[in-house]
Amino acid sequence: MNKFLLLILPFFTFGQDNLTVVGVSSKTTNTTLVENELVLSESSTIIKTPLNIELENYTHILIIDYTYIHKWTNSLGPQSRIQSTKYGNRELSDALSLSPFIVLDPYEVKKSKARKDSSFLKNMKDEKFLYLYLKEGYGRGDDINTTFIIRDSKNKTLYHSNHVNVGLNQVLEPLIF
């Protein structure tokens, strides 16, 4: 009988409970993004080369280089970067539509060529064409510096100006009015 108890003893448990503990841990963080105040200088315009030609002699304006600051907001806060894309050229083309010129945007002329080299229009030479270069960049603090250059088919600078904290329509004023 003792041998029989020893054989069936492993099948019985005496007061042992299998206890499984599941631990749940949660961590909540609450952060607030605090934006810094905008630090801007006074808006100013410096004309390095004044416009001394008759614009009636020209029919087209070609966008050769438009580099601008693209701004957006995400979970990290306000972000920005300098870029040159077809969307920026479309914005510039819309602003130039108020001028008497026919605006040629490289992305509308030949999209596949513009992807490789967005300044391919500078190879189109005609005495009735103006060539536009516009670059926006960061300045001191939160300033936005804009350089605006207009050239002719012989690459002679007809107009050159630098702007600090000035809007696009005011920068393009010599062509529009």
Number of C-alpha atoms within 10 A of each C-alpha: 6 6 8 8 9 10 10 9 11 8 8 8 8 7 6 7 7 6 6 6 6 6 6 5 5 6 4 5 6 4 6 6 9 7 8 6 7 9 9 14 14 8 13 11 16 12 13 11 13 13 16 8 10 7 14 9 10 17 14 17 24 23 25 22 22 20 18 20 15 13 10 9 9 7 7 7 10 11 11 10 11 13 14 15 15 17 10 16 22 14 12 19 19 12 14 20 13 13 17 16 19 15 20 18 23 24 18 13 11 13 14 12 14 18 14 9 12 22 18 16 20 19 9 10 14 12 12 14 22 24 24 18 17 22 18 21 16 15 14 11 10 13 18 20 19 23 19 18 18 23 18 20 16 9 12 10 15 16 19 18 18 19 20 23 17 17 12 16 14 11 19 17 11 13 16 15 8
